Amino acid sequence: MGREIRRVPADWEHPRYTEEDATHRDRIGDYRPLCDQDYRSAAKKWTRDFDRWRAGTHPDQTADRPYFWEWEDPPDPRSYRERRWTKQQATHYQVYETISDGCPVTPAFASMDALVEYLVAQGDFWDQKRGDGGWDRAVAERFVKRGSAMSLVVERTEKRLSILAPRDGA
């Protein structure tokens, strides 16, 4: 969970909920969560994994889960991009939250330097909504260099559940 930088085309417009597909009328116009993959590629991967499960060669297969779809749901076309992008098409950098399948939290930028400047000046959409202002420059530069940052880690042990959150946000 956290934030990641995705490469997107310069003219990319992330889909939003409409009257027809919003789960509630308050969601109309909000970004729709979207995996960073096209539907066709996701479906091919799911089918390959399903075939491995049927053959008994999937590494996650256990006796208490006889059916693959109990382990992993088939991909939903509404959760994926319609088409695959080439490196030549995906020329811009955009920050996405990764708590859902992903919604943008910044505009797209032609360079990583421009993304850093935006984060320092304004923060992401959630920072702006809360009135928190921009990020510390060192944090923004470290995040952009890494390409992602976790916002929360949940660790389960036999006796307790620990929630660890990074202190510096990156």
N, C-alpha and C positions, 0 to 999 in steps of 0.2 A: 504494500500500500504506500502511496506517496505521490510523487511527481516524476514524469519522464519527459524527455524531449523526443518528439516524433518529427520525422521528415515528411513534409507535405508539399503538394504542388503550390505554386504561387497563387493560383486562382481557387484553391480549395475552400469550400464553404462547408463546415461541419453541419450535418443534418440536425434539424430541430423538430421537436414534437409539434404536430399539427392538431387541428380539431379532430381529425379522423383517428389518430393513433395515441393521443395523450391519455394517460391513465386517470388524470383529473384535469379539470379545466384550468386550474392554476398552473399546470405544467406546459400549457400551450406556449410555444416560443422558446422554451428551455432547450438546451442541447440534449440530444439523445445519446446515451452511452454507446460507444462504438469501439470494438476491438481494433488493434493496429494490424489488420490483415484483411484481405478480400475474402468474400464468402466462398468462392470456388476453391481457393487454396485451403481454407479451413475445412471444407467438406471433404476434400481429397485426403487431408491428414487424418480426419476422424475415420474415414472409410479404411485407410491403411491400418490404423490402430484397432479398429473393429475386426478386421481380417486377422490380425495377430492374436487378438483375444480368442477368436473362434478356433485358431490353430493351436491355442494353448501356449503361445510364445511371448505374450505381452508381459513385461517385467512387473507390472502392478497387479496382475491377476491373482486372486485368492479364491479359496474354496467357498467362502461365505458370500462371494459376489459372483454368481454364475453368469450374469448378463452384463455386457459392456456398458449399456446405457445406464446401469446403476452406478457405474464408476464415473462416466463422463457423458453428459447430455450431447445429443447431436447439435451441430451449430444452427443457430437461428439466423436466417438471412437478414433480419432487422438489426442484428448486432454486429454486422460486418460491412465494410465498404463494398460497393458494387463491383469495382474493378481494381486490378493490381496496378501499382505504380512502379515505373522504372526509376533508377537513380537519376536519370536525366530529367524526369518529370518532377520528382520530389526534391526540389531545390531549396525549400524554406524550412525554418525551424519553428516549432510551436510546442509549448508546454501543455501537457495533459495531466489531469489528476488520474490516479490509477486505483481509486477505491472502488469505482464501478469498472466497467470495461474501458472507460475513458471518455472524458469530456474536456474540451480545451479550456485552459485557464489563462491564456495569453493570446494575443493576435499572432499571426505567422510573421517571421522576420527572414530577410534574405541572408543575414549573417549572424553568427553566434555573438559577435560583439554588439550588434544592435539589440539582441535578446538580453544580454547582460545589462545594457543601458536602460532598457525598459524595466527590467526587474528592480534595478537600483532606484529608478525614479518613481515607479508606481506599484511594484509588487505584482502579484497575480490578481485575477478577478476576485478571488475570495478575500485577499488582503484589502482590495479597494472597497469591497462591499462592507467589510468590518471597519474600514477607516484606519487600518493599521499602517498605511504608507508603504514605502519601498523597502527593499531588502538591503542588508549590509553588503557592500561591494564584494568583500572577500567571500561571503556566503554565496552570492550570485555567481561569481566567477568559478568557485569550486563546484557548484551545482551544474553549471553549463559544461565545465570540463568533464565531469563524471557522466553527465547525460541523464542521471536519475538520482532520486533521493527517497529513502523510506521515511514515512511519517509515523509509522507505528509498527512494532514487532510484537507478536503474541507468542509466548513460549509456554508450552504445556509440559509439566513434569507430573510425576505420579501423585504428588500431594498438593500442588498449587498451580495456579495460572498466573503468569507474570506478564505485565504489559510494559514494554520498554519503548520510550519515545526519545528520539535524538534531541539533544539540547539546542543545537545550532540550526536546525531546520534543513540541513543538507548533509 
